[in-house]
């Protein structure tokens, strides 16, 4: 394998070893570096040893391939390698011993050094403790206390000396200003330009002002330069007056110097601000704080800020926006588009500016919280408030809903701004805002929106908006039902007069609102669209507006829209008005919901259905019960309203027990009233159906169950009749009623109760009906066919399980007319007199059979008479 051997010779041996290969094999030469190399591989090393042991003349050429293997060169090579490796191992062991010895000596030296350093540290600590004890003094050494006392006395003397120097300088300044009318000493300090010197000038000027006020009060009582005394009479002692005129007016001189100093400082502050020299700004602000608590420098910083200069024109720009956005804002069925774009841009910029400028304010002002407070007040009171008022004013010209949505979106977005500023802290290193800044932010936020929530102004806006939407949505509905209702002519009809008056008042209020001049054109168009009217319909009178039957039908979709608008108002109120007034607000919204959805919408439709049902009771033709279809949406809407009230409105009033109880009472009364009207419609419908079924049963021909002999002899054509005509007409009529009930009530407990009540009353009619006809043997077959048809009909209905025994009763009636006397006697013996009576809807009693057995044609026979005697 020549490739590995060449690699080993180049990596593991010195270059001189393999510069030229000799004829005789040489033992490989290697050292410790050979084994410490990263590329060392044992396999390659062994192959290199093997290759070096075989002579070249035996490794190449086909002539030598048949020679026998000679292991001796390999043995000598490996023996030499082992000897060499043994020597290397001895060398490595000796080096290891030397290194181990060196390590032990280093460890011993390190231990000695550590002990020495420990002793020195202990000595240093003891020396420090002794020095500290000597300075503080103890019961053995009072030297430290004396040193401290001497130091305090020296500091006190130094302070007294400084006060004396300050007093001397103050007196010199006063003499200079009062006698010569100059302030050269202060001017010299001012011109030096140092911050400490300017602070000293400001303090001395303030002290000179107080001295002037006490020593020369006449300078503080002059008006327009005339010496007008507060007390005394002008003109007396003119010499004193002339002498005083020769004195300099110290007040004017000091104020003039103070103004000059303040202007210089403000100019320096502005120059430092433009050069971003925060240390210089801090010095000027510190000096100016001594003049008027920093009011001038704060005003200069705030008023000249680039934000107010750039935004002054933008803030006053008219609120435009695209028409589609405003239409969405006014559309109650569309999702609100969010914050007005220009207001959103302003708020976003306020956030960035405040976070950037807060860093500058912290570095430039020693009283940074005060400056931040003024800056925040200016931003919110001038920029944000002005723009907010313009946006809301624009929204109010669109619609009430647009105003409320804009107010809600703006308050939510500004609230996020307040939270972000609090979280940022308005510091160089973001942290929670200080209590003072947090209070200012909360105060500015409240000041922005308090005018919109004074008293009950907000909830009144919400109610007015919902009333407009509800009136628009139900306008055609109220028009339809107001035309349907006529003037009451009976006492029962007069009971519905209050409902008519409510419809009229709601309709008139809506029309009056549309005709109002203060209604915005956009809002008027939106209300007309919700009402399903065109602009041209607005000019029509109420009698000219076209309505259809569909306009007077209940719609679950309309009910969902009503609840959706209410839910939006409730959610908006929770975020805007806070939690204190929530119980009162939801109570007002509950009354509004019950009035519109409950009374105007549901009860009006139910009263209409009730009136139609009442009119069908005296109908001469087959009654029309299509009004029952309106019960399904009515019940669905009632359940939706009840769910909304129980899960949304009432829980929000939990904080006020009294209001919650009133809301529960109001809701219960309204729902009970609606349920009573639904029950009344269902009961009247049952009465209408039973009345018509009774009329059909009255048309039963007497010969239907007693066919004549000639009919029997005519070849049995009567047997081909499956049922009597009366039975078929009743079956068809009740089938239509059942299908109508399925559509109106759907599979539900209401449907089961309705059909069970109808079936029970119908069964009673049948039981009385079959007592009226004489039945011969052939007619008994027709009776069983009719009863089988009636049973088939009732079994297809969704009835209560309590009606099951009634099917057995009906079957027994048919059997009484077809079985013979002996079978009748056996059946009587099997009954045993037990069971529930026919009137109870259960099994037969013996006495219940007698009227039907008497109607048999063979009732006078001996066999039947024996049965009757047993009964």
Helices and strands as residue ranges (DSSP letters): H 2-12, G 15-18, H 32-36, H 42-53, G 56-58, G 62-64, H 72-136, H 143-175, I 176-180, H 184-192, H 195-215, G 217-220, H 238-245, H 250-274, H 278-292, H 295-303, H 306-315, H 323-330, H 341-364, H 368-378, I 379-384, H 385-398, H 400-424, H 435-449, G 450-453, H 457-473, H 475-484, H 491-494, H 497-515, H 521-531, G 535-539, G 549-552, H 556-576, H 582-593, I 594-603, H 604-616, G 626-628, H 629-644, I 645-649, H 650-652, H 657-698, G 702-705, H 709-712, G 717-720, H 725-745, H 749-769, H 777-795, G 801-803, H 804-818, H 821-831, H 846-854, H 862-870
